[in-house]
């Protein structure tokens, strides 16, 4: 195959990236700029034109799906009927994820570290089970130390290539000291079981190369050309691994987009791509700025948002595509109006013909936001699917709480009992559950009565006895209130009384925060059910929930609307995209607002979402929103102000209407002209101080002349200020 054939349909910058084969190369590939085409053409060019044996090429991706697609494209480019099939066999190119590459290396050379070639890889469930064993061995309870939280800390340490011993030496508080002891025991047990967790795969390979130069030299000689996709998502361990492998030849091509780095929370280090030129002398930088996906208006809008970040290399996307429709911003009354807008718009456009439901996607910041959207789509008979997550009522934490409610209503429901009895963990294992079921069967009683008998006759051990007494007491208390208390109050009491919320709060991981938000959203669902069905009780609420799964089957086997979080949307594209919840505290997320680095990542996340759209982009924010059981009056997201106004079309059907706020006290006041400045000083609001600069309010206390706020400033840290004297301004 001639080189001009390989690059014939590429633009000049893409062709330049393909043809530059020697030395370090950084390809800054903007959204929709054809980076996969560049990587695969580069591999084909190295093999077909430069004569590089395919086994001398390593291409690293982040997903098995991406690796499979890359292999297929290279095979299509090269074909398998050349005069020298052995030298043109694309199957000899190693294309895989970082983890699969490390497994390959350790299976062959791990013995040098005492790792048998038959080692097993522990997944999340295996790790959790092992950590629970470690807690028990040290006489610790899961209530005092959450095993998932400890594993998260250990994972961060391993990503930074810190051994248990090194972590122990730098531990400087009680939590880190406890983690260090568990890390030591956890790693000892992994070693004794000849098991590696996912972080070990990277860490052990780096250690192998650092301690055994002959092994490193063998792979440096084998993989003379290395390509890394999605380089902005690499962590320190992956950075170190790549650095070692390319140390003797420097033929490293990394492809990535600093504007699409959205995984800092799981260890990704943006500096890996920002500092690439500094780390690799003689580096060539090629920017892929021509976008083949989106309209000009969408690109201009997304570019306007991300341009407000400081931590970026800088590039400007452009396209030869049509100008397209302006970006639509819908200012909704509340979350239900927002969901109805999306459903009606999809319904109307689909009815006009020319588009199927699979042309549409709805993105949101947190999983809890999906519930209202799902209900609106079901009512409109629009089929949908949730990608990267379960439907709201199928999520584990929701099903656990519904099991509590079902046992409140029906004491004979042994299936619900078995689900809830260890949610959260109470130390009541399968043997004890079997004993309780046998008691119920022998006495011809309900599982509820069997539990009462076991407590009364002290048939359980001391720990189980106390746990069961607490559980039965909680169910009895909630059951006694079902006739008079709102369903939402009952759910709230179960969430806290069961210890479920406490367990998730102690975990301190993004997953746990999301699960806790989902539980709070269940409270909102119950509130809305009560508003629609004034005389409906708990049993009726459970019936309405049970019907959801039947209606969900409507989408099976058809084109469907896609619902997903913004993080899940990365790498995908749709004809029409809706992004909802663009309000301060929702998106950007409240937890990100006090930290400028986190806020920049939220802005990149917004950019990722906007650039998923090919032809039409709809944004939505609500004047008021009930989420996690509370009604709030949020400011519109700052990202909306960053979109150039000439590409934005605002639709606000409520602007000229007088809309009375609900009787409940808002958690955050609405921002409007003429509102007293002190009413705008709520947690999450940005203010400016004459000495400390711009900051974000964390807490508010007092009133009148005694009003105080705690503000986190980027440079000065946290300050407690008396508003009367602080000379604050809105930022």
Secondary structure, DSSP 8 states (H G I E B T S, - for coil): --HHHHTTTS-HHHHHHHH--SS-EEEEE-TTS-HHHHHHHHHHHHHHTS---GGGEEEEESSHHHHHHHHHHHHHHH-S-STTTTTS-GGGSEEEEHHHHHHHHHHHHGGGGT--TT-EEE-HHHHHHHHHHHHHHTT--TTTS-HHHHHHHHHHHHHTT--HHHHHHH--SHHHHHHHHHHHHHHHHHHHTTEEEHHHHHHHHHHHHHH-HHHHHHHHHH--EEEESSGGG--HHHHHHHHHHTTTT--EEEEE-GGG---GGGT--THHHHTHHHHSTT-EEEEE-B-SSS-HHHHHHHHHHHTT-SSS-----B-SS-----EEEEEESSHHHHHHHHHHHHHHHHHTSS--GGGEEEEESSGGGHHHHHHHHHHTT--EEESSS--GGGSHHHHHHHHHHHHHH-TT-HHHHHHHTTSS--S--HHHHHHHHHHHHHTT--HHHHHHHHHHTT-S-HHHHHHHHHHHHHHHHHHHHTTTS-HHHHHHHHHHHTSHHHHHHHH-SHHHHHHHHHHHHHHHHHHHHHHH-TT--HHHHHHHHHHHHHHHGGGTTS--EEEEEHHHHTT--EEEEEE---BTBTTTBHHHHT-HHHHHHHHHHHHHHHTTEEEEEEEEEESSEEETTEEE---B-HHHHTS-GGGEEEE-TTTTS-----SS--SS----TT--GGGG--TT-EEEETTTEEEEEEEEE--GGG-EEEEEETTTEEEEEEHHHH--EE-
